[in-house]
């Protein structure tokens, strides 16, 4: 099982996540702050975020956006070469 641990020092939050399932739990000490889970649809992946306290909403959304950005960058294949080519059909 692949797990990722990230510590957010300004907030004293610990982010524990499963990279394969795109599920994350954020803790402050032993208290759960946020749960982020991916919900697959036919066209794309949507994240369901459960935030317990309203004061934690901005920070939790920013962390969710950063995790999604990291997920998007890991989905790209770095071995694929993207050449820009032009064809005029002549």
C-alpha positions in Angstrom: 0.0 0.0 0.0 1.4 3.4 -1.0 1.1 6.1 1.6 2.2 9.7 1.4 2.9 11.9 4.5 3.0 15.6 4.3 3.4 18.0 7.2 2.0 21.5 6.8 4.2 23.4 9.3 2.2 26.7 9.5 -1.0 24.9 10.4 0.5 21.9 12.2 -1.6 19.6 9.9 -0.5 16.1 8.9 -1.7 15.0 5.5 -1.9 11.2 5.0 -2.8 10.0 1.6 -3.2 7.0 -0.6 -1.6 7.9 -4.0 -3.2 5.1 -5.9 -6.8 5.8 -4.7 -6.5 9.6 -4.4 -7.8 9.6 -0.9 -6.4 11.8 1.8 -7.0 12.5 5.5 -5.8 15.7 7.2 -5.2 15.7 10.9 -4.4 18.3 13.5 -3.0 16.2 16.3 -5.4 13.3 16.7 -8.4 15.4 15.5 -9.6 14.9 11.9 -9.7 18.2 10.0 -10.6 17.1 6.5 -11.2 14.1 4.3 -10.6 14.2 0.6 -11.7 11.3 -1.6 -11.9 11.0 -5.4 -15.2 10.2 -7.0 -14.8 8.9 -10.5 -17.1 9.9 -13.3 -17.3 9.0 -16.9 -15.5 12.1 -18.1 -13.1 13.1 -15.2 -12.3 12.7 -11.6 -14.1 14.9 -9.0 -12.9 15.2 -5.4 -15.4 15.0 -2.5 -14.1 17.2 0.5 -15.5 16.9 4.0 -14.4 19.7 6.2 -15.4 19.6 9.8 -14.9 23.3 10.9 -15.8 26.3 8.8 -12.6 28.2 9.8 -10.6 25.4 8.1 -12.3 25.8 4.7 -9.8 28.1 2.9 -6.7 26.2 4.0 -8.3 22.8 3.3 -9.4 23.9 -0.2 -5.9 25.2 -1.0 -4.3 21.9 0.1 -6.9 20.0 -2.0 -5.9 22.1 -5.0 -2.2 21.4 -4.4 -2.8 17.7 -4.1 -4.9 17.8 -7.3 -2.1 19.6 -9.1 0.5 17.0 -8.0 -1.9 14.3 -9.1 -2.2 15.9 -12.6 1.5 16.3 -13.0 2.1 12.6 -12.1 -0.5 11.5 -14.7 1.6 12.9 -17.5 4.1 10.6 -19.0 7.5 12.2 -18.9 8.8 9.9 -21.6 6.4 11.1 -24.3 7.9 13.7 -26.6 5.5 16.5 -27.6 6.7 17.9 -31.0 4.8 20.7 -32.5 4.3 19.9 -36.1 2.4 21.6 -38.9 0.7 20.0 -41.8 -1.1 21.7 -44.5 -2.3 18.6 -46.4 -0.3 19.4 -49.5 
